[in-house]
Amino acid sequence: MEGAMQMQEYSYEGGESSLELMPTSIGQENCRPGHSFGPGERNTYLIHYVLRGRGLSCVGGRKYHVGAGEAFLICPRELVYYEADAKTPWSYMWIGFSGFKAAECIGETILPERRVFRYSDEELCHCQQRMLEALQVDTGRDLMMASVLYEYLYLLLRHYGRSTRRENVIRYGNHYVKKIKDYIASSYAEGIQISDVAAYLQVDRSYLYRLFKEETGKSLQEYLIEFRLRKACELLRTTSYSIGAVACSVGYADPLYFTRLFHKRVGMSPTVYRCGRETVRE
């Protein structure tokens, strides 16, 4: 039935591939009264979040009345029907995604049985809004979309997972933690800050802080400092670089700040450490 207005849609430029997760469509619709889809199948996972109004979703012989603030899940290759209310039609945002890990991620939540759920974390809605905003991005758009999708699915696992919260963090959080550590290992000498890590991964800074802390038991800032000081200790042991050169080589532009930080963390100055060749305390 004709009825979509102000619709935006995104299609992943890479097409079908062996990616573990990839967005296939993102968009928003303000529906006319009675606007519907089906009965028919979708070939990807779809999650619609209702911004205003209400409507009806039918799947598996069951009817679900969905209103503002609620979301409903559609799984691939199942017969579905959904329709905007005749008097107060819904407006919604949606995310479509696929990949060989999509079924695993959704299967680890209670959503296939529940189907309709409320966003208990405002970051879920924020993820969808960021995807819509990313439609205007030219360079790196696919990477940004995929990055936000990982964050979105992590939040679903965190709030609606069948496993314990800690098990979900361990299982799904490793993806970002590994990327964070890899980026720090390759860029620590460039004076990067936490905001640079977040910008590189194109995810929210507070989300990175929370995820890294839950996964590793230490803050991201603490990890970055410890990594740099271990590299500084290595240079002090194996080179004759000046203290200023060592500081610069591990990402500290101010040698005095580096010396104070080193003394505070290691318990001695860089010069004394070089003479004694101690190891940095964990």
ROFIVO-874107 format. One record per residue: x, y, z of N, C-alpha, C in turn. Coordinates in steps of 0.001 Angstrom, whole numbers, plus 500000, padded with zeros to 6 digits. Example, Ala and Ser with C-alpha at 12.3 -4.5 7.8 and 13.67 -1.06 7.14 Angstrom:
% residues 2
513190494310507800512300495500507800513200496700507800;512850497750507080513670498940507140512900500030507870;
//
This chain:
% residues 282
500847498810500000500000500000500000500882501239500000;500551502225499187501320503452499109501187504211500413;502292504768500938502129505501502171503395506027502789;504558505803502215505791506247502854506064507704502533;506518508471503546506901509852503341508230510099504035;509015511032503492510294511419504088511161510192504392;511242509280503469512000508051503698513443508245503257;514366507785504085515776507736503738516222506296503830;517051505857502891517503504469502923518965504391502526;519661503443503119521077503214502863521259501773502430;522098501545501454522431500193501045523932500011501128;524345498934501747525773498649501928526430498448500572;527482499236500296528078499234498963528845497954498657;529252497257499731530017496043499498529174494869499063;527861494975499216526970493881498850527147492680499755;526607491564499347526746490335500131528210489905500144;528679489510501285530083489110501393530238488187502574;531478487915502937531753487035504061531908487802505359;531520489077505391531616489860506618530768489234507710;531273489282508948530517488688510042529271489490510358;529322490805510224528152491654510428528246492838509480;527139493179508859527133494365508003525721494943507952;525614496270507970524314496901507800523855496755506358;522574496517506172522039496399504818521088497535504477;520429498088505470519568499245505222519328499992506524;519280501291506420518958502166507541518034503233507003;517010503576507738516103504595507230515082505048508239;514215505933507788513150506480508624511929506735507754;510764506448508289509517506665507563508478507332508447;507769508264507872506542508782508466505399508183507642;504690507242508207503730506449507424502353507092507390;501692506899506277500295507322506157499399506302506846;498194506690507206497262505742507849497091504474507020;497246503328507667497043502050506999498205501581506154;499303502336506086500475501903505315500958500540505836;501227499598504924501526498234505371502580497567504508;503106496483505036503969495574504295503459494160504493;503421493365503382503092491960503490501619491648503272;501343490364503591502247489325504112503383489012503134;504585488882503661505747488607502847506963488362503716;508100488090503061509339487810503770510339488933503590;511218489093504567512404489918504444513616488980504420;514692489385503768515853488490503685516990488882504632;516741489870505489517714490263506508516980490481507832;517745490671508889517149491078510161516775492548510078;515633492881510640515180494270510683514665494583512080;515046495731512598514498496214513862513955497614513611;512665497765513821511998499058513699511793499651515090;512113500929515240511871501634516505510831502717516243;509714502663516983508591503573516754508823504891517494;508849505970516744509065507300517313507760507927517780;506716507769516963505405508342517263504331507415516717;503133507550517256501996506794516747502047505336517159;501305504512516427501267503086516742500905502289515494;501021500949515647500702500072514535500636498629515000;500551497729514033500373496309514314501446495506513587;502063494557514304503039493646513705502534492223513901;502505491434512822502015490062512881503098489117512387;503451488127513229504451487145512858504196485872513646;504361484722512982504190483448513664502789483227514201;501813483804513544500432483633513992500050484501515180;500926485401515607500642486266516740500603487724516301;499777488505516980499658489935516703500268490724517847;501053491731517493501697492583518489501309494035518219;500724494679519207500419496103519094501630496885519584;502149497759518724503406498442518999503175499946519002;503678500606520056503503502049520180504807502786520311;504717504096520493505896504949520594506802504484521735;508106504475521466509080504033522458509348502543522434;508671501814521553508866500371521448509504500022520104;510129498859520067510755498365518842510239496962518562;510258496576517279509862495204516960510860494589515985;511119493306516221512113492551515452511457491743514357;512077491748513172511692490884512066512907490030511705;512739488733511665513817487820511312513734487449509834;514841487091509222514817486764507786514035485484507491;513439485476506301512754484301505764511620483780506636;510866484723507198509652484353507907508523485246507406;507306484720507409506155485466506900505740486520507912;505738487781507484505401488871508389504407489828507729;503725490562508597502836491616508130502870492718509189;503029493954508743502902495052509702502207496235509035;501485496965509858500583497992509331500486499161510293;500518500367509754500345501576510551498887501728510958;498675502258512150497319502470512642496559503426511725;495257503198511595494444504008510685494235505428511200;494310505621512512494052506953513088495336507663513518;496225506925514145497496507509514594498650506668514034;498934506803512748499967505962512116501349506225512699;502135505169512717503463505310513309504469505968512379;505462506569513015506693506977512356507796506163513008;508696505587512212509731504759512819511069504893512103;512109504514512831513434504319512257513667502816512193;514512502381511257514820500961511217516300500725510908;516754499562511320518085499064510979517915497681510376;518501497443509229518551496118508628519992495637508605;520226494385508923521602493884508965521646492391508672;522805491933508230523010490520507934524477490190508193;524925489028507721526277488570507988526236487236508707;527359486508508668527317485147509196527215485093510720;527389486255511409527220486273512858525918486920513299;525119487372512348523880488063512700522931487146513473;522746485917512971521844484978513637522352484623515031;523671484500515161524253484180516467524005485300517469;524215486540517035524017487681517939522574487804518387;521652487730517435520235487838517802519789486618518596;520320485440518241519947484218518952520378484214520402;521378485030520755521834485111522130521000486068522969;519986486675522353519061487535523082517705486836523214;516823487427524006515461486894524160514508487477523116;515040488285522202514184489004521261513442488116520268;514010486989519778513222486157518857511913485655519468;511879485466520791510629485063521450509784486269521841;510443487315522223509732488487522737509176489354521622;509957489589520586509611490330519375509421491837519596;508652492230520598508439493651520867509124493993522185;509874495088522200510614495452523401510794496963523444;511048497474524632511311498897524816512814499127524866;513237500273524404514648500646524507514934501072525942;515562500181526703515859500482528105517108501339528250;517831501545527179519054502357527181518920503366526048;519015504661526376518862505690525349519945505601524277;521045504900524577522101504741523588521641503912522388;520652503029522587520120502258521464519495503185520426;518680504112520908518075505092519995519145505990519394;520130506332520212521221507186519743521985506509518602;522177505197518690522856504464517615522111504607516297;520798504448516337520024504559515107520088505974514539;520058506967515421520158508343514952521519508617514314;522574508051514908523907508230514337524021507573512965;523339506450512781523345505813511465522659506694510423;521552507318510818520868508221509893521747509414509542;522438509947510538523331511072510293524479510664509371;524921509415509513526048508929508704525692508785507232;524400508855506910524013508801505504524630509949504707;524962511035505415525525512200504742527045512111504597;527652511073505201529109510930505163529535510308503838;530575510836503246531077510287501990532237509327502220;533249509776502929534440508958503157534268508079504390;534454506777504202534383505855505336532978505573505842;531971505806505007530599505625505471530306504179505848;530732503227505023530476501820505327531130501413506640;532357501888506871533060501578508109532319502154509309;531841503387509177531117504015510274529824503274510569;529095502890509512527848502149509686528094500829510409;529113500085509970529415498795510576529831498960512029;530588500018512320531050500268513675529872500531514612;528937501354514182527774501653515014526887500418515169;526822499589514133526038498356514229526589497442515319;527910497303515388528506496495516457528117497046517826;528167498353517970527796498971519246526331498705519573;525472498839518568524038498628518753523742497186519201;524348496216518536524105494819518891524701494473520248;525824495092520570526386494889521909525390495352522971;524765496509522756523797497027523727522577496111523833;522135495552522713521030494591522768521421493367523598;522628492859523385523101491710524164523203492062525645;523633493256525901523814493685527291522481493742528038;521444494215527372520157494411528040519175493257527860;519317492509526766518334491463526483518976490100526252;520229489948526669520938488694526437520421487553527296;520518486338526775520160485143527540521219484839528594;522483485199528298523573484938529224523654486051530248;524576485913531187524788486961532155525418488152531479;525330489303532107525875490532531540527372490396531304;528090489807532260529533489666532129529895488753530964;529139487666530769529425486763529657529235487469528321;528225488321528223528000489046526989529126490024526701;529612490712527754530707491647527563531949490922527062;532253489770527668533428488999527270533299488522525826;532113488005525475531917487415524147531942488474523054;531258489586523284531077490562522213532027491747522327;532448492050523581533305493203523779534697493013523232;535144491770523059536489491516522559536741492165521201;535703492292520408535862492876519070536446494272519164;535855495130520009536334496499520138537621496583520935;537744495795521995538945495855522820540182495521521998;540085494523521140541221494173520280541568495325519340;540544495953518765540789497080517863541423498249518611;540977498478519850541548499552520658543022499289520911;543345498068521336544740497729521642545608497791520392;545086497329519278545845497378518028546141498823517618;545140499687517772545320501097517402546340501767518309;546266501522519602547232502092520537548639501598520218;548773500309519923550090499744519625550716500372518381;549895500784517441550422501345516198550530502871516229;549893503533517210549807505001517181550225505682518474;550674504935519483550981505532520786552038506635520686;552966506520519746554054507492519630553587508823519055;552371508875518531551881510077517870551162511024518819;551215510749520113550569511635521077549057511527521086;548530510362520719547074510187520662546444510296522048;545188510724522068544378510779523276543180509856523107;542390509737524165541236508837524112540252509281523032;540117510574522852539204511076521816539646510629520426;540951510484520230541460510007518933541110508539518709;541169507738519785540790506330519684539319506222519290;538467507002519965537034506982519663536761507438518236;537482508469517797537279508973516434537720507947515403;538825507257515672539313506236514743538304505103514588;537723504668515710536756503578515666535352504056515331;535173505395515339533884506015515017532786505524515946;533086505489517231532099505141518250532147506170519362;531112506149520184530984507110521268532080506906522311;532653508023522793533759507946523750533334507298525066;532156507661525577531699507088526848531445505587526710;530989505163525530530794503730525284532126502995525325;533172503568524724534487502941524753535019502815526180;534857503878526953535296503843528341534636502691529084;533292502621528939532524501612529681532899500201529229;532975499988527946533265498666527416534670498204527803;535655499084527649537033498713527953537198498396529440;536564499173530285536650498947531723536029497613532100;534886497287531533534208496034531849534997494828531348;535670495003530228536393493884529624537756493643530273;538467494724530618539850494593531072540039494858532561;539073495519533193539211495847534606539975497128534855;540397497814533803541092499082533978540564500085532960;540774501354533248540282502382532330541150502435531084;540586502975530020541324503110528773542509504062528944;542313505122529722543391506070529981544549505391530712;544218504578531702545226503855532455546011502901531547;545304502210530669545967501285529752546940502026528842;546533503185528323547377503955527414548646504428528129;548497504909529353549663505356530116550618504193530362;550086503061530817550927501900531101551645501409529846;550945501418528722551566500974527472552740501870527120;552540503186527215553604504122526878554804503978527821;554544503791529099555645503666530042556420502362529841;555739501299529467556466500061529154557388500265527953;556887500986526944557723501280525775558887502194526158;558625503143527064559690504034527525560772503241528251;560355502305529097561317501465529809562170500664528827;561542500190527788562274499413526781563341500269526101;562966501522525759563922502423525124565045502806526084;564718503013527343565739503364528327566739502225528535;566260501006528404567129499840528589567991499555527359;567468499847526186568107499349524960568724500424524075;568516501718524410569082502795523588569805503801524472;570500504701523819571152505804524530570441507122524253;569176507045523833568390508249523559568365509159524786;568296510462524537568103511406525631566708511206526227;566498511720527428565185511592528067564118512275527213;564474513413526616563524514102525740563150513279524527;564135512585523961563867511747522787563016510543523160;563267509970524324562444508854524795561005509314524991;560849510470525651559504511005525884558765511204524572;559436511833523600558819512088522292558467510784521586;559315509778521733559117508499521042557927507718521552;557477508027522767556323507305523316555090508201523433;555126509381522799553922510188522697553803511345523666;554894511701524372554861512827525305555741513950524772;555125515083524435555867516206523861556653516975524918;556248516901526167556889517642527252557758516692528081;559092516800528000559962515900528758559792516017530271;559479517220530760559303517403532195558056516664532689;556984516772531916555766516037532286556027514537532260;556725514081531220557052512660531116557878512197532316;558876513009532724559731512641533847558942512543535139;558039513498535377557209513457536590556290512247536592;555675511985535429554769510840535326555533509536535521;556692509434534917557511508229535032557890507984536493;558322509041537173558712508909538580557529508483539441;556370509048539167555176508717539938554777507267539748;554857506769538523554388505410538218555454504341538488;556702504652538198557760503651538293558467503702539645;558419504889540258559040505018541566560449505558541520;560901505980540354562241506553540195562254507352538898;563246508195538734563343508999537521563791508125536354;563564508589535126564050507824533962565569507612533992;566317508606534464567773508473534517568199507377535484;567590507371536669567906506341537652567474504973537145;566317504915536497565850503643535944566858503105534923;567356503999534070568311503557533048569566502976533688;569976503567534764571170503051535443570896501714536124;569706501594536720569380500369537453568684499325536618;568113499757535457567402498841534537566345498025535257;565502498776535983564387498133536670563267497930535656;562219497281536096561054497082535244559877497852535788;559030498338534902557871499115535313556914498247536124;556385498855537184555432498133538012554119498008537258;553468496817537373552165496608536750551104497298537600;
//
